[in-house]
Amino acid sequence: MFIMKIKKILTVFIAMFILTSMGSCKKDNWAVKIDDDVITIDEFNNYYYTQNKIILNKSKKEINELAKDPAYKEHPTLNKNNFMDFLISRKLLYKKALSDDSLSKDVIETVTDLFTLQGVSTYYLTEKLKDEVSVTDNEIDDFYKKNRSLFKGVPINNDIAERIKQQIFLQKFEQKSSEFVMELIAESKVVKDGFQKYMTELTKKGEKKDAKDKKKIDLDETAVIIDKEKISLKKFLDYYYTQNKILLNMSNEEIDKIAAEPYAENHPTLNKQKFMDFLISRKLLYKKTMEDKTLNKDDIETIIDLFKLQGVATYYLTEKLKDQVEITDEEIEKFYVNNKKLFKGVPINEEVANRIKQQLFLQKFEQKSSEFVMNLIAEAMVNREGFRKYLQKEQEEQNKPEGENNKQTE
């Protein structure tokens, strides 16, 4: 009995030693230490290549080639220093959001869910459609000739050709995605009876109903069934208001007011019917992704992490800075007067004023966010020594003669 106990203790001790050793080895490969958190070189590269793959639709080799191009020296995601700055800021903001008791945990969960659905869906569509969308040199030349004025006399070069290629690809990709999603919905079992009933009631009473009317709506009722998944009216409205709150920086009451305006009828998120269609498509695409065994599970996990960080960080900044950014009627009027050409003779009205307000808000919000993030980084303990050494070593490898690199590869 005593010997068996000793064996058990030794087994536990050895296991702990192995795990500790493994952890130590992993930490030797660190890129950055953010307070108590560590991002390894491998983790950074996973983030870096996955982010650029989904944004640029490029392979790892193509991303490396593009990153070497001087034209992309300051690119926000291709430049590794810039991308690391972004990653550090998102990690810090995410940590702050989770520890802030003044923020709604339910809203944070909804934000995470929304951004995860969007990230995974985009990844899935990219993987499934990337070989079905191609852009020819003739299409690039044709676009350049028809839009010469956009390039202000600059002759076509690699940088311009790449930008045109990306724009044409996105146009074709959007069309293919729409077709793909429509086919996916057609072959799935989607029941929107509860949602349609809710929308009928809204039409009868009008969007601007009083609080008494709101209480009559059964929020626990199922809004939609997507295959076997049920989404209640409450959950749908949580998605709806959270999405628009982040996009428009408005309260629920303000969202209801603007959604009732005629010009919001075709808005992709303010129009509840369109937002429901969007939600259904993302749910179906997410499900397809998780069931598809041909996809890289590590890539999917990285996508989920990246979009979760971005979503929660955006929500946190919005909540912390919304009262610090104010747009006056005078600023809206001045913007309209200075940019009349943009509005093609349309007189200033509520729709135009709201568009201007959103644009001015975003400009000020971006400035405030940068200041907030810089202060946050200054307060935190951030050590990038491992990342600095990694970049230095990478640069040395790139500067070696091509023949010497080939020998090492062999």
Phi, psi and omega per residue, in radians:
M1 nan -0.797 -3.130
F2 -1.091 -0.758 -3.123
I3 -1.107 -0.704 3.130
M4 -1.103 -0.686 3.114
K5 -1.113 -0.748 3.124
I6 -1.048 -0.740 3.141
K7 -1.067 -0.743 3.131
K8 -1.089 -0.768 3.140
I9 -1.083 -0.767 -3.139
L10 -1.123 -0.694 3.127
T11 -1.075 -0.811 3.116
V12 -1.085 -0.748 -3.125
F13 -1.081 -0.800 -3.132
I14 -1.109 -0.753 3.126
A15 -1.056 -0.750 3.133
M16 -1.128 -0.686 -3.136
F17 -1.114 -0.760 -3.138
I18 -1.102 -0.796 -3.139
L19 -1.093 -0.739 3.117
T20 -1.098 -0.730 3.140
S21 -1.117 -0.740 3.121
M22 -1.081 -0.755 3.128
G23 -1.089 -0.703 -3.132
S24 -1.133 -0.721 3.136
C25 -1.083 -0.713 -3.117
K26 -1.124 -0.710 -3.102
K27 -1.224 -0.406 3.097
D28 -1.121 -0.396 -3.090
N29 -1.683 0.461 -3.030
W30 -1.326 2.536 3.083
A31 -1.732 -0.802 -3.117
V32 -2.578 2.532 3.043
K33 -2.004 2.128 -3.116
I34 -2.025 1.757 -2.996
D35 0.941 -2.041 -3.121
D36 -1.620 -0.062 -3.108
D37 -1.610 2.623 3.123
V38 -2.255 2.307 2.993
I39 -1.943 2.118 -3.140
T40 -1.416 2.907 3.076
I41 -1.033 -0.764 -3.140
D42 -1.082 -0.747 3.126
E43 -1.117 -0.749 3.112
F44 -1.031 -0.824 -3.126
N45 -1.109 -0.629 3.069
N46 -1.063 -0.815 3.095
Y47 -1.058 -0.840 -3.032
Y48 -1.074 -0.920 -3.073
Y49 -1.265 -0.629 3.119
T50 -1.152 -0.763 3.130
Q51 -1.053 -0.843 -3.101
N52 -1.242 -0.563 3.096
K53 -1.083 -0.760 -3.087
I54 -1.338 -0.515 -3.139
I55 -1.428 -0.754 -2.991
L56 -1.810 -0.160 -3.096
N57 0.970 0.866 -3.117
K58 -2.156 2.675 3.030
S59 -1.369 2.962 3.132
K60 -1.019 -0.747 -3.136
K61 -1.097 -0.759 3.141
E62 -1.161 -0.647 3.101
I63 -1.093 -0.769 3.127
N64 -1.075 -0.730 -3.137
E65 -1.159 -0.747 -3.132
L66 -1.152 -0.656 -3.132
A67 -1.134 -0.446 3.127
K68 -1.377 -0.340 -3.096
D69 -1.181 2.178 -3.138
P70 -0.969 -0.478 -3.133
A71 -1.121 -0.387 -3.103
Y72 -1.923 0.386 -3.074
K73 -1.013 -0.661 -3.101
E74 -1.872 0.315 -3.132
H75 -1.048 2.380 -3.046
P76 -1.110 -0.449 3.136
T77 -2.011 -0.521 3.134
L78 -1.293 -0.625 3.063
N79 -1.270 2.051 -3.015
K80 -1.148 -0.594 3.087
N81 -1.125 -0.779 3.117
N82 -1.097 -0.727 -3.122
F83 -1.190 -0.625 3.095
M84 -1.146 -0.697 3.073
D85 -1.005 -0.790 3.115
F86 -1.053 -0.807 -3.086
L87 -1.107 -0.765 3.120
I88 -1.072 -0.783 -3.115
S89 -1.115 -0.717 3.134
R90 -1.153 -0.678 3.127
K91 -1.110 -0.757 -3.137
L92 -1.172 -0.758 3.139
L93 -1.144 -0.685 3.119
Y94 -1.094 -0.785 3.132
K95 -1.088 -0.740 3.126
K96 -1.098 -0.738 -3.116
A97 -1.072 -0.772 -3.095
L98 -1.205 -0.477 -3.106
S99 -1.628 -0.041 -3.088
D100 -1.556 1.891 -3.097
D101 -1.227 -0.258 -3.133
S102 -1.380 -0.223 -3.133
L103 -1.618 2.558 3.129
S104 -1.317 2.120 3.118
K105 -1.164 -0.563 3.109
D106 -1.130 -0.718 3.140
V107 -1.178 -0.723 3.100
I108 -1.027 -0.715 3.115
E109 -1.122 -0.708 3.123
T110 -1.166 -0.742 3.089
V111 -1.027 -0.829 3.138
T112 -1.032 -0.757 -3.131
D113 -1.105 -0.825 -3.120
L114 -1.062 -0.837 -3.105
F115 -1.223 -0.575 3.086
T116 -1.140 -0.803 3.109
L117 -1.008 -0.770 -3.104
Q118 -1.174 -0.787 -3.117
G119 -1.114 -0.854 -3.113
V120 -1.144 -0.693 3.128
S121 -1.100 -0.772 3.127
T122 -1.085 -0.751 3.113
Y123 -1.056 -0.789 -3.097
Y124 -1.099 -0.820 3.135
L125 -1.083 -0.707 3.121
T126 -1.061 -0.807 -3.124
E127 -1.147 -0.681 -3.072
K128 -1.381 -0.501 -3.011
L129 -1.922 -0.104 -3.016
K130 -1.026 -0.573 -3.128
D131 -1.518 -0.095 -3.137
E132 -1.707 -0.140 -3.122
V133 -2.072 2.078 3.101
S134 -2.305 2.661 3.135
V135 -2.178 2.139 -3.092
T136 -1.558 2.829 3.086
D137 -1.094 -0.617 3.129
N138 -1.116 -0.674 3.123
E139 -1.157 -0.665 3.114
I140 -1.145 -0.810 3.131
D141 -1.093 -0.723 -3.131
D142 -1.117 -0.738 3.122
F143 -1.096 -0.758 -3.125
Y144 -1.080 -0.777 -3.114
K145 -1.117 -0.683 -3.104
K146 -1.344 -0.290 -3.072
N147 -2.242 0.636 -3.105
R148 -0.970 -0.640 -3.083
S149 -1.083 -0.487 3.136
L150 -1.176 -0.426 -3.044
F151 -1.776 0.080 2.994
K152 0.887 0.770 3.049
G153 1.418 -0.072 3.130
V154 -1.262 2.161 3.140
P155 -1.142 2.673 -3.097
I156 -1.102 2.326 3.106
N157 -2.417 -3.054 -3.086
N158 -1.055 -0.704 -3.124
D159 -1.120 -0.863 -3.138
I160 -1.120 -0.741 3.133
A161 -1.053 -0.694 -3.138
E162 -1.175 -0.724 3.121
R163 -1.124 -0.734 3.104
I164 -1.120 -0.747 3.138
K165 -1.030 -0.761 3.137
Q166 -1.111 -0.701 -3.108
Q167 -1.173 -0.797 3.129
I168 -1.134 -0.703 3.124
F169 -1.043 -0.795 -3.113
L170 -1.081 -0.679 3.111
Q171 -1.098 -0.821 3.134
K172 -1.171 -0.693 -3.111
F173 -1.118 -0.702 3.130
E174 -1.080 -0.739 3.130
Q175 -1.130 -0.801 3.124
K176 -1.102 -0.689 3.134
S177 -1.091 -0.764 3.131
S178 -1.047 -0.772 3.128
E179 -1.118 -0.745 -3.121
F180 -1.092 -0.792 -3.114
V181 -1.149 -0.716 3.124
M182 -1.068 -0.710 3.107
E183 -1.165 -0.674 -3.132
L184 -1.126 -0.758 3.127
I185 -1.150 -0.683 -3.111
A186 -1.101 -0.591 -3.107
E187 -1.592 -0.012 -3.138
S188 -1.810 2.862 3.102
K189 -1.731 1.826 -3.128
V190 -2.115 2.108 3.134
V191 -2.064 2.040 -3.088
K192 -1.951 0.446 -3.059
D193 -0.982 -0.814 -3.129
G194 -1.092 -0.692 3.137
F195 -1.192 -0.736 3.138
Q196 -1.128 -0.663 3.080
K197 -1.080 -0.762 3.119
Y198 -1.080 -0.777 -3.128
M199 -1.156 -0.611 3.087
T200 -1.104 -0.747 3.115
E201 -1.103 -0.689 3.110
L202 -1.115 -0.693 -3.135
T203 -1.136 -0.680 3.140
K204 -1.147 -0.808 -3.040
K205 -1.561 -0.356 -3.062
G206 1.558 2.587 -3.119
E207 -1.086 -0.498 -3.075
K208 -1.611 0.940 3.130
K209 -1.460 2.782 -3.115
D210 -1.467 3.057 -3.067
A211 -1.063 -0.586 -3.127
K212 -1.088 -0.732 3.111
D213 -1.110 -0.691 -3.104
K214 -1.046 -0.620 -3.099
K215 -1.167 -0.370 -3.104
K216 -1.320 -0.301 -3.134
I217 -1.395 2.213 3.112
D218 -1.455 1.746 -3.075
L219 -1.239 -0.302 3.110
D220 -1.423 -0.186 3.141
E221 -1.158 2.534 -3.138
T222 -1.237 2.185 3.118
A223 -1.465 -0.781 -3.088
V224 -2.621 2.539 3.008
I225 -2.008 2.097 -3.133
I226 -1.929 1.786 -2.925
D227 1.003 -1.883 -3.129
K228 -1.876 -0.059 -3.116
E229 -1.496 2.264 3.114
K230 -1.828 2.340 3.068
I231 -2.092 2.106 -3.125
S232 -1.320 2.877 3.068
L233 -1.045 -0.691 3.132
K234 -1.065 -0.782 -3.120
K235 -1.140 -0.738 3.113
F236 -1.037 -0.815 -3.122
L237 -1.167 -0.567 3.034
D238 -1.051 -0.824 3.086
Y239 -1.037 -0.847 -3.038
Y240 -1.058 -0.920 -3.089
Y241 -1.233 -0.631 3.133
T242 -1.144 -0.783 3.117
Q243 -1.027 -0.841 -3.103
N244 -1.265 -0.529 3.092
K245 -1.104 -0.743 3.134
I246 -1.208 -0.731 -3.102
L247 -1.255 -0.702 -2.962
L248 -1.933 -0.151 -3.095
N249 0.943 0.940 -3.127
M250 -2.273 2.722 3.040
S251 -1.346 2.963 3.103
N252 -1.014 -0.717 -3.127
E253 -1.129 -0.718 3.123
E254 -1.173 -0.661 3.103
I255 -1.106 -0.777 3.110
D256 -1.046 -0.730 -3.102
K257 -1.123 -0.839 -3.098
I258 -1.254 -0.540 3.126
A259 -1.181 -0.407 -3.135
A260 -1.415 -0.196 -3.141
E261 -1.313 2.534 -3.103
P262 -0.971 -0.628 -3.078
Y263 -1.230 -0.231 3.125
A264 -1.490 -0.035 -3.061
E265 -1.029 -0.617 -3.110
N266 -1.817 0.174 3.125
H267 -1.240 2.315 -3.043
P268 -1.153 -0.397 3.140
T269 -2.029 -0.521 3.131
L270 -1.274 -0.613 3.078
N271 -1.296 2.040 -3.032
K272 -1.118 -0.617 3.110
Q273 -1.093 -0.805 -3.131
K274 -1.163 -0.677 3.138
F275 -1.172 -0.641 3.081
M276 -1.098 -0.751 3.103
D277 -1.051 -0.742 3.099
F278 -1.054 -0.813 -3.102
L279 -1.095 -0.770 3.122
I280 -1.055 -0.804 -3.127
S281 -1.095 -0.712 3.139
R282 -1.167 -0.685 3.123
K283 -1.096 -0.761 -3.134
L284 -1.171 -0.728 3.125
L285 -1.146 -0.686 3.099
Y286 -1.066 -0.809 -3.139
K287 -1.059 -0.773 3.118
K288 -1.055 -0.702 3.138
T289 -1.066 -0.837 -3.081
M290 -1.183 -0.422 -3.130
E291 -1.568 -0.278 -3.033
D292 -1.442 1.920 -3.081
K293 -1.368 -0.164 3.136
T294 -1.426 -0.226 -3.083
L295 -1.528 2.641 -3.140
N296 -1.335 1.986 -3.084
K297 -1.153 -0.565 3.104
D298 -1.145 -0.696 3.087
D299 -1.070 -0.742 -3.123
I300 -1.103 -0.772 3.119
E301 -1.076 -0.700 3.127
T302 -1.158 -0.731 3.093
I303 -1.026 -0.814 -3.132
I304 -1.048 -0.768 -3.128
D305 -1.127 -0.786 -3.123
L306 -1.079 -0.816 -3.092
F307 -1.269 -0.565 3.060
K308 -1.103 -0.825 3.121
L309 -1.038 -0.806 -3.099
Q310 -1.143 -0.760 -3.107
G311 -1.114 -0.890 -3.100
V312 -1.153 -0.676 3.114
A313 -1.095 -0.743 3.119
T314 -1.100 -0.776 3.114
Y315 -1.071 -0.764 -3.113
Y316 -1.093 -0.804 3.136
L317 -1.102 -0.714 3.123
T318 -1.044 -0.784 -3.117
E319 -1.186 -0.672 -3.075
K320 -1.357 -0.499 -3.005
L321 -1.931 -0.134 -3.025
K322 -1.005 -0.584 -3.114
D323 -1.504 -0.092 3.140
Q324 -1.694 -0.127 -3.126
V325 -2.000 1.994 -3.111
E326 -2.147 2.363 3.101
I327 -2.009 2.114 -3.099
T328 -1.585 2.817 3.087
D329 -1.089 -0.603 3.139
E330 -1.112 -0.688 3.131
E331 -1.169 -0.679 3.110
I332 -1.120 -0.802 3.140
E333 -1.078 -0.773 -3.125
K334 -1.097 -0.742 3.132
F335 -1.085 -0.747 -3.141
Y336 -1.090 -0.809 -3.132
V337 -1.084 -0.729 -3.095
N338 -1.329 -0.261 -3.072
N339 -2.281 0.666 -3.074
K340 -1.018 -0.586 -3.117
K341 -1.053 -0.578 -3.121
L342 -1.131 -0.443 -3.050
F343 -1.736 0.049 3.009
K344 0.842 0.797 3.056
G345 1.430 -0.054 3.110
V346 -1.233 2.147 -3.141
P347 -1.180 2.705 -3.116
I348 -1.147 2.231 3.103
N349 -2.432 -3.003 -3.064
E350 -1.093 -0.702 -3.138
E351 -1.118 -0.866 3.137
V352 -1.068 -0.770 3.139
A353 -1.046 -0.727 3.131
N354 -1.148 -0.688 3.107
R355 -1.114 -0.762 3.123
I356 -1.114 -0.759 -3.133
K357 -1.029 -0.753 3.136
Q358 -1.118 -0.726 -3.135
Q359 -1.140 -0.798 3.118
L360 -1.122 -0.676 3.109
F361 -1.061 -0.805 -3.117
L362 -1.071 -0.685 3.116
Q363 -1.085 -0.851 3.140
K364 -1.189 -0.680 -3.116
F365 -1.107 -0.701 3.124
E366 -1.074 -0.747 3.116
Q367 -1.119 -0.812 3.123
K368 -1.093 -0.692 -3.138
S369 -1.096 -0.753 3.126
S370 -1.052 -0.776 3.125
E371 -1.124 -0.747 -3.138
F372 -1.067 -0.802 -3.113
V373 -1.150 -0.722 3.135
M374 -1.076 -0.733 3.090
N375 -1.129 -0.669 -3.140
L376 -1.138 -0.755 3.126
I377 -1.153 -0.674 3.141
A378 -1.110 -0.577 -3.137
E379 -1.369 -0.452 -3.063
A380 -1.513 2.855 3.047
M381 -1.678 1.787 -3.106
V382 -2.052 2.086 3.132
N383 -2.053 1.983 -3.095
R384 -1.877 0.352 -3.048
E385 -1.052 -0.728 3.132
G386 -1.086 -0.682 3.132
F387 -1.203 -0.699 3.113
R388 -1.046 -0.777 3.128
K389 -1.133 -0.673 3.134
Y390 -1.092 -0.793 3.140
L391 -1.152 -0.664 3.121
Q392 -1.093 -0.792 3.134
K393 -1.127 -0.702 3.126
E394 -1.105 -0.715 3.127
Q395 -1.141 -0.701 3.097
E396 -1.080 -0.689 3.117
E397 -1.134 -0.694 -3.122
Q398 -1.206 -0.536 -3.095
N399 -1.427 -0.181 3.119
K400 -1.200 2.578 3.073
P401 -0.978 2.551 -3.053
E402 -1.009 -0.689 3.140
G403 -1.082 -0.668 -3.121
E404 -1.196 -0.666 3.089
N405 -1.143 -0.675 3.130
N406 -1.127 -0.663 3.114
K407 -1.098 -0.742 -3.135
Q408 -1.145 -0.662 3.141
T409 -1.123 -0.711 3.116
E410 -1.143 nan nan
